[in-house]
Amino acid sequence: MRPDTDMMNPFSQAQTPEQRRRNAKFAKENEAKMGKSEGQIKQRVKETPKSPISLFWVVLLGFIIFGGLVFEAISRFFG
């Protein structure tokens, strides 16, 4: 008699934490899709909102505002 499980195989490798995390994510995504038509699944993907401004411009604006505040504080402290 030959067991069907991999637990009896001494040469099988255990899952790494990365594999376990990705498998759990995959299972969660597939479980959310169960019982839904293709149209409903595609519609949900389209509903993802996109930011009207790119990350580059947000960082640049933050640097201008907060960088100016830092330089002003330094100039008042030493000036």
PyMOL Python script that loads the backbone (N, CA, C, O; Angstrom):
from pymol import cmd

cmd.read_pdbstr("""\
ATOM      1  N   MET A   1       0.828  -1.173   0.000  1.00  0.00           N
ATOM      2  CA  MET A   1       0.000   0.000   0.000  1.00  0.00           C
ATOM      3  C   MET A   1       0.881   1.249   0.000  1.00  0.00           C
ATOM      4  O   MET A   1       1.875   1.333   0.723  1.00  0.00           O
ATOM      5  N   ARG A   2       0.494   2.203  -0.820  1.00  0.00           N
ATOM      6  CA  ARG A   2       1.292   3.412  -0.963  1.00  0.00           C
ATOM      7  C   ARG A   2       0.462   4.616  -0.500  1.00  0.00           C
ATOM      8  O   ARG A   2      -0.629   4.841  -1.023  1.00  0.00           O
ATOM      9  N   PRO A   3       0.951   5.379   0.453  1.00  0.00           N
ATOM     10  CA  PRO A   3       0.168   6.532   0.922  1.00  0.00           C
ATOM     11  C   PRO A   3       0.145   7.637  -0.133  1.00  0.00           C
ATOM     12  O   PRO A   3       1.113   7.835  -0.868  1.00  0.00           O
ATOM     13  N   ASP A   4      -0.966   8.344  -0.192  1.00  0.00           N
ATOM     14  CA  ASP A   4      -1.128   9.406  -1.180  1.00  0.00           C
ATOM     15  C   ASP A   4      -0.651  10.763  -0.676  1.00  0.00           C
ATOM     16  O   ASP A   4      -0.621  11.724  -1.446  1.00  0.00           O
ATOM     17  N   THR A   5      -0.288  10.861   0.558  1.00  0.00           N
ATOM     18  CA  THR A   5       0.111  12.156   1.106  1.00  0.00           C
ATOM     19  C   THR A   5       1.607  12.361   0.952  1.00  0.00           C
ATOM     20  O   THR A   5       2.384  11.409   0.883  1.00  0.00           O
ATOM     21  N   ASP A   6       1.988  13.628   0.900  1.00  0.00           N
ATOM     22  CA  ASP A   6       3.409  13.969   0.817  1.00  0.00           C
ATOM     23  C   ASP A   6       4.073  13.959   2.186  1.00  0.00           C
ATOM     24  O   ASP A   6       5.293  14.087   2.281  1.00  0.00           O
ATOM     25  N   MET A   7       3.297  13.811   3.231  1.00  0.00           N
ATOM     26  CA  MET A   7       3.869  13.821   4.568  1.00  0.00           C
ATOM     27  C   MET A   7       4.768  12.608   4.795  1.00  0.00           C
ATOM     28  O   MET A   7       5.690  12.656   5.609  1.00  0.00           O
ATOM     29  N   MET A   8       4.502  11.542   4.085  1.00  0.00           N
ATOM     30  CA  MET A   8       5.292  10.330   4.256  1.00  0.00           C
ATOM     31  C   MET A   8       6.567  10.352   3.411  1.00  0.00           C
ATOM     32  O   MET A   8       7.453   9.521   3.610  1.00  0.00           O
ATOM     33  N   ASN A   9       6.665  11.290   2.477  1.00  0.00           N
ATOM     34  CA  ASN A   9       7.816  11.377   1.599  1.00  0.00           C
ATOM     35  C   ASN A   9       8.919  12.175   2.296  1.00  0.00           C
ATOM     36  O   ASN A   9       8.739  13.366   2.550  1.00  0.00           O
ATOM     37  N   PRO A  10      10.053  11.551   2.609  1.00  0.00           N
ATOM     38  CA  PRO A  10      11.111  12.276   3.318  1.00  0.00           C
ATOM     39  C   PRO A  10      11.831  13.288   2.431  1.00  0.00           C
ATOM     40  O   PRO A  10      12.570  14.126   2.947  1.00  0.00           O
ATOM     41  N   PHE A  11      11.636  13.235   1.109  1.00  0.00           N
ATOM     42  CA  PHE A  11      12.352  14.121   0.204  1.00  0.00           C
ATOM     43  C   PHE A  11      11.540  15.352  -0.204  1.00  0.00           C
ATOM     44  O   PHE A  11      12.045  16.211  -0.926  1.00  0.00           O
ATOM     45  N   SER A  12      10.294  15.445   0.248  1.00  0.00           N
ATOM     46  CA  SER A  12       9.500  16.621  -0.105  1.00  0.00           C
ATOM     47  C   SER A  12       9.946  17.800   0.760  1.00  0.00           C
ATOM     48  O   SER A  12      10.316  17.634   1.922  1.00  0.00           O
ATOM     49  N   GLN A  13       9.902  18.981   0.170  1.00  0.00           N
ATOM     50  CA  GLN A  13      10.341  20.175   0.880  1.00  0.00           C
ATOM     51  C   GLN A  13       9.139  20.893   1.480  1.00  0.00           C
ATOM     52  O   GLN A  13       8.044  20.878   0.919  1.00  0.00           O
ATOM     53  N   ALA A  14       9.360  21.511   2.608  1.00  0.00           N
ATOM     54  CA  ALA A  14       8.304  22.290   3.245  1.00  0.00           C
ATOM     55  C   ALA A  14       8.152  23.621   2.522  1.00  0.00           C
ATOM     56  O   ALA A  14       9.074  24.084   1.851  1.00  0.00           O
ATOM     57  N   GLN A  15       6.991  24.222   2.666  1.00  0.00           N
ATOM     58  CA  GLN A  15       6.776  25.534   2.060  1.00  0.00           C
ATOM     59  C   GLN A  15       7.573  26.591   2.814  1.00  0.00           C
ATOM     60  O   GLN A  15       7.693  26.555   4.039  1.00  0.00           O
ATOM     61  N   THR A  16       8.106  27.519   2.055  1.00  0.00           N
ATOM     62  CA  THR A  16       8.769  28.656   2.679  1.00  0.00           C
ATOM     63  C   THR A  16       7.695  29.638   3.128  1.00  0.00           C
ATOM     64  O   THR A  16       6.565  29.575   2.643  1.00  0.00           O
ATOM     65  N   PRO A  17       8.021  30.537   4.038  1.00  0.00           N
ATOM     66  CA  PRO A  17       7.021  31.535   4.448  1.00  0.00           C
ATOM     67  C   PRO A  17       6.508  32.370   3.271  1.00  0.00           C
ATOM     68  O   PRO A  17       5.336  32.745   3.244  1.00  0.00           O
ATOM     69  N   GLU A  18       7.379  32.661   2.300  1.00  0.00           N
ATOM     70  CA  GLU A  18       6.963  33.421   1.116  1.00  0.00           C
ATOM     71  C   GLU A  18       5.934  32.639   0.308  1.00  0.00           C
ATOM     72  O   GLU A  18       4.928  33.201  -0.125  1.00  0.00           O
ATOM     73  N   GLN A  19       6.180  31.342   0.101  1.00  0.00           N
ATOM     74  CA  GLN A  19       5.230  30.509  -0.640  1.00  0.00           C
ATOM     75  C   GLN A  19       3.902  30.418   0.106  1.00  0.00           C
ATOM     76  O   GLN A  19       2.835  30.484  -0.504  1.00  0.00           O
ATOM     77  N   ARG A  20       3.971  30.269   1.415  1.00  0.00           N
ATOM     78  CA  ARG A  20       2.755  30.149   2.217  1.00  0.00           C
ATOM     79  C   ARG A  20       1.933  31.433   2.128  1.00  0.00           C
ATOM     80  O   ARG A  20       0.708  31.378   2.013  1.00  0.00           O
ATOM     81  N   ARG A  21       2.598  32.585   2.180  1.00  0.00           N
ATOM     82  CA  ARG A  21       1.909  33.869   2.096  1.00  0.00           C
ATOM     83  C   ARG A  21       1.252  34.048   0.725  1.00  0.00           C
ATOM     84  O   ARG A  21       0.108  34.493   0.631  1.00  0.00           O
ATOM     85  N   ARG A  22       1.987  33.696  -0.341  1.00  0.00           N
ATOM     86  CA  ARG A  22       1.430  33.832  -1.690  1.00  0.00           C
ATOM     87  C   ARG A  22       0.283  32.854  -1.923  1.00  0.00           C
ATOM     88  O   ARG A  22      -0.704  33.202  -2.572  1.00  0.00           O
ATOM     89  N   ASN A  23       0.404  31.634  -1.400  1.00  0.00           N
ATOM     90  CA  ASN A  23      -0.681  30.661  -1.538  1.00  0.00           C
ATOM     91  C   ASN A  23      -1.937  31.143  -0.814  1.00  0.00           C
ATOM     92  O   ASN A  23      -3.047  30.983  -1.322  1.00  0.00           O
ATOM     93  N   ALA A  24      -1.766  31.727   0.361  1.00  0.00           N
ATOM     94  CA  ALA A  24      -2.917  32.239   1.107  1.00  0.00           C
ATOM     95  C   ALA A  24      -3.579  33.390   0.354  1.00  0.00           C
ATOM     96  O   ALA A  24      -4.806  33.483   0.313  1.00  0.00           O
ATOM     97  N   LYS A  25      -2.768  34.267  -0.241  1.00  0.00           N
ATOM     98  CA  LYS A  25      -3.317  35.389  -1.014  1.00  0.00           C
ATOM     99  C   LYS A  25      -4.087  34.875  -2.227  1.00  0.00           C
ATOM    100  O   LYS A  25      -5.181  35.356  -2.522  1.00  0.00           O
ATOM    101  N   PHE A  26      -3.512  33.897  -2.929  1.00  0.00           N
ATOM    102  CA  PHE A  26      -4.161  33.317  -4.107  1.00  0.00           C
ATOM    103  C   PHE A  26      -5.488  32.666  -3.722  1.00  0.00           C
ATOM    104  O   PHE A  26      -6.494  32.843  -4.409  1.00  0.00           O
ATOM    105  N   ALA A  27      -5.486  31.913  -2.623  1.00  0.00           N
ATOM    106  CA  ALA A  27      -6.708  31.237  -2.177  1.00  0.00           C
ATOM    107  C   ALA A  27      -7.785  32.256  -1.794  1.00  0.00           C
ATOM    108  O   ALA A  27      -8.965  32.055  -2.078  1.00  0.00           O
ATOM    109  N   LYS A  28      -7.374  33.344  -1.150  1.00  0.00           N
ATOM    110  CA  LYS A  28      -8.331  34.369  -0.747  1.00  0.00           C
ATOM    111  C   LYS A  28      -8.954  35.040  -1.968  1.00  0.00           C
ATOM    112  O   LYS A  28     -10.160  35.286  -1.991  1.00  0.00           O
ATOM    113  N   GLU A  29      -8.135  35.340  -2.990  1.00  0.00           N
ATOM    114  CA  GLU A  29      -8.654  35.967  -4.211  1.00  0.00           C
ATOM    115  C   GLU A  29      -9.605  35.031  -4.946  1.00  0.00           C
ATOM    116  O   GLU A  29     -10.653  35.464  -5.425  1.00  0.00           O
ATOM    117  N   ASN A  30      -9.251  33.753  -5.038  1.00  0.00           N
ATOM    118  CA  ASN A  30     -10.117  32.800  -5.729  1.00  0.00           C
ATOM    119  C   ASN A  30     -11.407  32.554  -4.960  1.00  0.00           C
ATOM    120  O   ASN A  30     -12.459  32.355  -5.567  1.00  0.00           O
ATOM    121  N   GLU A  31     -11.341  32.566  -3.644  1.00  0.00           N
ATOM    122  CA  GLU A  31     -12.542  32.363  -2.837  1.00  0.00           C
ATOM    123  C   GLU A  31     -13.521  33.521  -3.039  1.00  0.00           C
ATOM    124  O   GLU A  31     -14.736  33.323  -3.025  1.00  0.00           O
ATOM    125  N   ALA A  32     -12.988  34.725  -3.226  1.00  0.00           N
ATOM    126  CA  ALA A  32     -13.847  35.886  -3.457  1.00  0.00           C
ATOM    127  C   ALA A  32     -14.530  35.800  -4.820  1.00  0.00           C
ATOM    128  O   ALA A  32     -15.602  36.376  -5.005  1.00  0.00           O
ATOM    129  N   LYS A  33     -13.930  35.092  -5.776  1.00  0.00           N
ATOM    130  CA  LYS A  33     -14.490  34.974  -7.123  1.00  0.00           C
ATOM    131  C   LYS A  33     -15.551  33.881  -7.230  1.00  0.00           C
ATOM    132  O   LYS A  33     -16.317  33.863  -8.193  1.00  0.00           O
ATOM    133  N   MET A  34     -15.608  32.981  -6.270  1.00  0.00           N
ATOM    134  CA  MET A  34     -16.513  31.837  -6.366  1.00  0.00           C
ATOM    135  C   MET A  34     -17.970  32.285  -6.438  1.00  0.00           C
ATOM    136  O   MET A  34     -18.403  33.142  -5.669  1.00  0.00           O
ATOM    137  N   GLY A  35     -18.716  31.700  -7.366  1.00  0.00           N
ATOM    138  CA  GLY A  35     -20.133  31.985  -7.513  1.00  0.00           C
ATOM    139  C   GLY A  35     -20.449  33.241  -8.291  1.00  0.00           C
ATOM    140  O   GLY A  35     -21.610  33.643  -8.365  1.00  0.00           O
ATOM    141  N   LYS A  36     -19.439  33.875  -8.875  1.00  0.00           N
ATOM    142  CA  LYS A  36     -19.661  35.097  -9.639  1.00  0.00           C
ATOM    143  C   LYS A  36     -19.362  34.850 -11.107  1.00  0.00           C
ATOM    144  O   LYS A  36     -18.515  34.024 -11.450  1.00  0.00           O
ATOM    145  N   SER A  37     -20.063  35.570 -11.966  1.00  0.00           N
ATOM    146  CA  SER A  37     -19.836  35.427 -13.402  1.00  0.00           C
ATOM    147  C   SER A  37     -18.591  36.212 -13.813  1.00  0.00           C
ATOM    148  O   SER A  37     -18.070  37.023 -13.047  1.00  0.00           O
ATOM    149  N   GLU A  38     -18.126  35.953 -15.040  1.00  0.00           N
ATOM    150  CA  GLU A  38     -16.950  36.661 -15.554  1.00  0.00           C
ATOM    151  C   GLU A  38     -17.200  38.163 -15.623  1.00  0.00           C
ATOM    152  O   GLU A  38     -16.302  38.961 -15.356  1.00  0.00           O
ATOM    153  N   GLY A  39     -18.420  38.541 -15.981  1.00  0.00           N
ATOM    154  CA  GLY A  39     -18.763  39.961 -16.069  1.00  0.00           C
ATOM    155  C   GLY A  39     -18.635  40.675 -14.735  1.00  0.00           C
ATOM    156  O   GLY A  39     -18.141  41.801 -14.672  1.00  0.00           O
ATOM    157  N   GLN A  40     -19.080  40.019 -13.668  1.00  0.00           N
ATOM    158  CA  GLN A  40     -18.982  40.624 -12.345  1.00  0.00           C
ATOM    159  C   GLN A  40     -17.529  40.756 -11.909  1.00  0.00           C
ATOM    160  O   GLN A  40     -17.157  41.745 -11.277  1.00  0.00           O
ATOM    161  N   ILE A  41     -16.714  39.772 -12.240  1.00  0.00           N
ATOM    162  CA  ILE A  41     -15.301  39.809 -11.855  1.00  0.00           C
ATOM    163  C   ILE A  41     -14.581  40.926 -12.601  1.00  0.00           C
ATOM    164  O   ILE A  41     -13.818  41.683 -12.000  1.00  0.00           O
ATOM    165  N   LYS A  42     -14.820  41.036 -13.919  1.00  0.00           N
ATOM    166  CA  LYS A  42     -14.171  42.084 -14.710  1.00  0.00           C
ATOM    167  C   LYS A  42     -14.656  43.464 -14.302  1.00  0.00           C
ATOM    168  O   LYS A  42     -13.883  44.421 -14.306  1.00  0.00           O
ATOM    169  N   GLN A  43     -15.933  43.574 -13.949  1.00  0.00           N
ATOM    170  CA  GLN A  43     -16.490  44.852 -13.533  1.00  0.00           C
ATOM    171  C   GLN A  43     -15.818  45.321 -12.249  1.00  0.00           C
ATOM    172  O   GLN A  43     -15.555  46.513 -12.088  1.00  0.00           O
ATOM    173  N   ARG A  44     -15.541  44.410 -11.346  1.00  0.00           N
ATOM    174  CA  ARG A  44     -14.894  44.776 -10.091  1.00  0.00           C
ATOM    175  C   ARG A  44     -13.479  45.280 -10.337  1.00  0.00           C
ATOM    176  O   ARG A  44     -13.022  46.201  -9.659  1.00  0.00           O
ATOM    177  N   VAL A  45     -12.782  44.685 -11.299  1.00  0.00           N
ATOM    178  CA  VAL A  45     -11.424  45.119 -11.606  1.00  0.00           C
ATOM    179  C   VAL A  45     -11.439  46.534 -12.164  1.00  0.00           C
ATOM    180  O   VAL A  45     -10.544  47.322 -11.860  1.00  0.00           O
ATOM    181  N   LYS A  46     -12.438  46.872 -12.975  1.00  0.00           N
ATOM    182  CA  LYS A  46     -12.525  48.200 -13.573  1.00  0.00           C
ATOM    183  C   LYS A  46     -12.836  49.275 -12.538  1.00  0.00           C
ATOM    184  O   LYS A  46     -12.499  50.439 -12.754  1.00  0.00           O
ATOM    185  N   GLU A  47     -13.464  48.924 -11.428  1.00  0.00           N
ATOM    186  CA  GLU A  47     -13.885  49.902 -10.432  1.00  0.00           C
ATOM    187  C   GLU A  47     -12.738  50.456  -9.599  1.00  0.00           C
ATOM    188  O   GLU A  47     -12.961  51.358  -8.792  1.00  0.00           O
ATOM    189  N   THR A  48     -11.528  49.953  -9.764  1.00  0.00           N
ATOM    190  CA  THR A  48     -10.399  50.425  -8.983  1.00  0.00           C
ATOM    191  C   THR A  48     -10.094  51.876  -9.359  1.00  0.00           C
ATOM    192  O   THR A  48      -9.761  52.151 -10.512  1.00  0.00           O
ATOM    193  N   PRO A  49     -10.203  52.803  -8.412  1.00  0.00           N
ATOM    194  CA  PRO A  49      -9.970  54.210  -8.746  1.00  0.00           C
ATOM    195  C   PRO A  49      -8.484  54.508  -8.935  1.00  0.00           C
ATOM    196  O   PRO A  49      -7.625  53.916  -8.281  1.00  0.00           O
ATOM    197  N   LYS A  50      -8.212  55.423  -9.828  1.00  0.00           N
ATOM    198  CA  LYS A  50      -6.836  55.827 -10.082  1.00  0.00           C
ATOM    199  C   LYS A  50      -6.683  57.269  -9.619  1.00  0.00           C
ATOM    200  O   LYS A  50      -7.567  58.097  -9.839  1.00  0.00           O
ATOM    201  N   SER A  51      -5.577  57.558  -8.989  1.00  0.00           N
ATOM    202  CA  SER A  51      -5.321  58.898  -8.491  1.00  0.00           C
ATOM    203  C   SER A  51      -5.190  59.875  -9.657  1.00  0.00           C
ATOM    204  O   SER A  51      -4.551  59.549 -10.657  1.00  0.00           O
ATOM    205  N   PRO A  52      -5.780  61.064  -9.550  1.00  0.00           N
ATOM    206  CA  PRO A  52      -5.691  62.025 -10.652  1.00  0.00           C
ATOM    207  C   PRO A  52      -4.321  62.687 -10.766  1.00  0.00           C
ATOM    208  O   PRO A  52      -4.029  63.332 -11.773  1.00  0.00           O
ATOM    209  N   ILE A  53      -3.479  62.534  -9.744  1.00  0.00           N
ATOM    210  CA  ILE A  53      -2.150  63.139  -9.763  1.00  0.00           C
ATOM    211  C   ILE A  53      -1.122  62.058  -9.459  1.00  0.00           C
ATOM    212  O   ILE A  53      -1.347  61.198  -8.608  1.00  0.00           O
ATOM    213  N   SER A  54      -0.001  62.106 -10.155  1.00  0.00           N
ATOM    214  CA  SER A  54       0.997  61.051  -9.987  1.00  0.00           C
ATOM    215  C   SER A  54       1.784  61.250  -8.693  1.00  0.00           C
ATOM    216  O   SER A  54       1.795  62.335  -8.113  1.00  0.00           O
ATOM    217  N   LEU A  55       2.431  60.190  -8.263  1.00  0.00           N
ATOM    218  CA  LEU A  55       3.216  60.215  -7.034  1.00  0.00           C
ATOM    219  C   LEU A  55       4.352  61.230  -7.129  1.00  0.00           C
ATOM    220  O   LEU A  55       4.688  61.874  -6.135  1.00  0.00           O
ATOM    221  N   PHE A  56       4.944  61.378  -8.307  1.00  0.00           N
ATOM    222  CA  PHE A  56       6.045  62.330  -8.500  1.00  0.00           C
ATOM    223  C   PHE A  56       5.623  63.738  -8.105  1.00  0.00           C
ATOM    224  O   PHE A  56       6.352  64.432  -7.397  1.00  0.00           O
ATOM    225  N   TRP A  57       4.439  64.165  -8.566  1.00  0.00           N
ATOM    226  CA  TRP A  57       3.985  65.523  -8.283  1.00  0.00           C
ATOM    227  C   TRP A  57       3.624  65.701  -6.810  1.00  0.00           C
ATOM    228  O   TRP A  57       3.817  66.782  -6.255  1.00  0.00           O
ATOM    229  N   VAL A  58       3.111  64.671  -6.184  1.00  0.00           N
ATOM    230  CA  VAL A  58       2.797  64.742  -4.754  1.00  0.00           C
ATOM    231  C   VAL A  58       4.076  64.921  -3.946  1.00  0.00           C
ATOM    232  O   VAL A  58       4.126  65.738  -3.026  1.00  0.00           O
ATOM    233  N   VAL A  59       5.112  64.153  -4.290  1.00  0.00           N
ATOM    234  CA  VAL A  59       6.394  64.252  -3.587  1.00  0.00           C
ATOM    235  C   VAL A  59       7.020  65.624  -3.826  1.00  0.00           C
ATOM    236  O   VAL A  59       7.535  66.241  -2.893  1.00  0.00           O
ATOM    237  N   LEU A  60       6.981  66.100  -5.059  1.00  0.00           N
ATOM    238  CA  LEU A  60       7.548  67.412  -5.376  1.00  0.00           C
ATOM    239  C   LEU A  60       6.834  68.521  -4.601  1.00  0.00           C
ATOM    240  O   LEU A  60       7.483  69.410  -4.050  1.00  0.00           O
ATOM    241  N   LEU A  61       5.517  68.470  -4.558  1.00  0.00           N
ATOM    242  CA  LEU A  61       4.757  69.471  -3.815  1.00  0.00           C
ATOM    243  C   LEU A  61       5.078  69.403  -2.320  1.00  0.00           C
ATOM    244  O   LEU A  61       5.240  70.436  -1.670  1.00  0.00           O
ATOM    245  N   GLY A  62       5.167  68.199  -1.783  1.00  0.00           N
ATOM    246  CA  GLY A  62       5.526  68.038  -0.374  1.00  0.00           C
ATOM    247  C   GLY A  62       6.910  68.583  -0.075  1.00  0.00           C
ATOM    248  O   GLY A  62       7.122  69.208   0.964  1.00  0.00           O
ATOM    249  N   PHE A  63       7.854  68.350  -0.980  1.00  0.00           N
ATOM    250  CA  PHE A  63       9.213  68.861  -0.786  1.00  0.00           C
ATOM    251  C   PHE A  63       9.217  70.390  -0.800  1.00  0.00           C
ATOM    252  O   PHE A  63       9.895  71.022   0.010  1.00  0.00           O
ATOM    253  N   ILE A  64       8.466  70.973  -1.714  1.00  0.00           N
ATOM    254  CA  ILE A  64       8.426  72.438  -1.806  1.00  0.00           C
ATOM    255  C   ILE A  64       7.827  73.038  -0.537  1.00  0.00           C
ATOM    256  O   ILE A  64       8.353  74.014  -0.003  1.00  0.00           O
ATOM    257  N   ILE A  65       6.739  72.462  -0.058  1.00  0.00           N
ATOM    258  CA  ILE A  65       6.065  73.020   1.117  1.00  0.00           C
ATOM    259  C   ILE A  65       6.863  72.761   2.392  1.00  0.00           C
ATOM    260  O   ILE A  65       7.204  73.697   3.115  1.00  0.00           O
ATOM    261  N   PHE A  66       7.159  71.492   2.666  1.00  0.00           N
ATOM    262  CA  PHE A  66       7.830  71.166   3.917  1.00  0.00           C
ATOM    263  C   PHE A  66       9.309  71.517   3.882  1.00  0.00           C
ATOM    264  O   PHE A  66       9.886  71.864   4.912  1.00  0.00           O
ATOM    265  N   GLY A  67       9.929  71.431   2.710  1.00  0.00           N
ATOM    266  CA  GLY A  67      11.324  71.849   2.592  1.00  0.00           C
ATOM    267  C   GLY A  67      11.466  73.330   2.867  1.00  0.00           C
ATOM    268  O   GLY A  67      12.413  73.759   3.526  1.00  0.00           O
ATOM    269  N   GLY A  68      10.515  74.123   2.356  1.00  0.00           N
ATOM    270  CA  GLY A  68      10.531  75.561   2.626  1.00  0.00           C
ATOM    271  C   GLY A  68      10.370  75.863   4.101  1.00  0.00           C
ATOM    272  O   GLY A  68      11.017  76.767   4.629  1.00  0.00           O
ATOM    273  N   LEU A  69       9.512  75.115   4.765  1.00  0.00           N
ATOM    274  CA  LEU A  69       9.334  75.307   6.210  1.00  0.00           C
ATOM    275  C   LEU A  69      10.604  74.973   6.979  1.00  0.00           C
ATOM    276  O   LEU A  69      10.968  75.677   7.920  1.00  0.00           O
ATOM    277  N   VAL A  70      11.275  73.906   6.581  1.00  0.00           N
ATOM    278  CA  VAL A  70      12.515  73.505   7.256  1.00  0.00           C
ATOM    279  C   VAL A  70      13.590  74.564   7.042  1.00  0.00           C
ATOM    280  O   VAL A  70      14.265  74.960   7.992  1.00  0.00           O
ATOM    281  N   PHE A  71      13.754  75.026   5.802  1.00  0.00           N
ATOM    282  CA  PHE A  71      14.768  76.044   5.529  1.00  0.00           C
ATOM    283  C   PHE A  71      14.451  77.353   6.264  1.00  0.00           C
ATOM    284  O   PHE A  71      15.362  78.030   6.740  1.00  0.00           O
ATOM    285  N   GLU A  72      13.184  77.704   6.356  1.00  0.00           N
ATOM    286  CA  GLU A  72      12.788  78.916   7.081  1.00  0.00           C
ATOM    287  C   GLU A  72      13.102  78.774   8.566  1.00  0.00           C
ATOM    288  O   GLU A  72      13.591  79.719   9.186  1.00  0.00           O
ATOM    289  N   ALA A  73      12.829  77.613   9.140  1.00  0.00           N
ATOM    290  CA  ALA A  73      13.121  77.384  10.557  1.00  0.00           C
ATOM    291  C   ALA A  73      14.623  77.436  10.814  1.00  0.00           C
ATOM    292  O   ALA A  73      15.060  77.989  11.823  1.00  0.00           O
ATOM    293  N   ILE A  74      15.407  76.869   9.920  1.00  0.00           N
ATOM    294  CA  ILE A  74      16.868  76.892  10.077  1.00  0.00           C
ATOM    295  C   ILE A  74      17.386  78.325   9.976  1.00  0.00           C
ATOM    296  O   ILE A  74      18.245  78.733  10.758  1.00  0.00           O
ATOM    297  N   SER A  75      16.869  79.085   9.019  1.00  0.00           N
ATOM    298  CA  SER A  75      17.350  80.463   8.857  1.00  0.00           C
ATOM    299  C   SER A  75      16.968  81.328  10.063  1.00  0.00           C
ATOM    300  O   SER A  75      17.734  82.211  10.450  1.00  0.00           O
ATOM    301  N   ARG A  76      15.806  81.089  10.657  1.00  0.00           N
ATOM    302  CA  ARG A  76      15.420  81.854  11.846  1.00  0.00           C
ATOM    303  C   ARG A  76      16.225  81.422  13.067  1.00  0.00           C
ATOM    304  O   ARG A  76      16.524  82.236  13.941  1.00  0.00           O
ATOM    305  N   PHE A  77      16.573  80.146  13.123  1.00  0.00           N
ATOM    306  CA  PHE A  77      17.328  79.638  14.268  1.00  0.00           C
ATOM    307  C   PHE A  77      18.762  80.168  14.249  1.00  0.00           C
ATOM    308  O   PHE A  77      19.288  80.571  15.287  1.00  0.00           O
ATOM    309  N   PHE A  78      19.396  80.168  13.076  1.00  0.00           N
ATOM    310  CA  PHE A  78      20.786  80.599  12.972  1.00  0.00           C
ATOM    311  C   PHE A  78      20.924  82.064  12.550  1.00  0.00           C
ATOM    312  O   PHE A  78      22.026  82.610  12.608  1.00  0.00           O
ATOM    313  N   GLY A  79      19.853  82.701  12.135  1.00  0.00           N
ATOM    314  CA  GLY A  79      19.967  84.053  11.592  1.00  0.00           C
ATOM    315  C   GLY A  79      19.561  85.112  12.497  1.00  0.00           C
ATOM    316  O   GLY A  79      19.618  86.288  12.136  1.00  0.00           O
TER     317      GLY A  79
END
""", "prot")
cmd.dss("prot")
cmd.show_as("cartoon", "prot")
cmd.util.cbc("prot")
cmd.orient("prot")
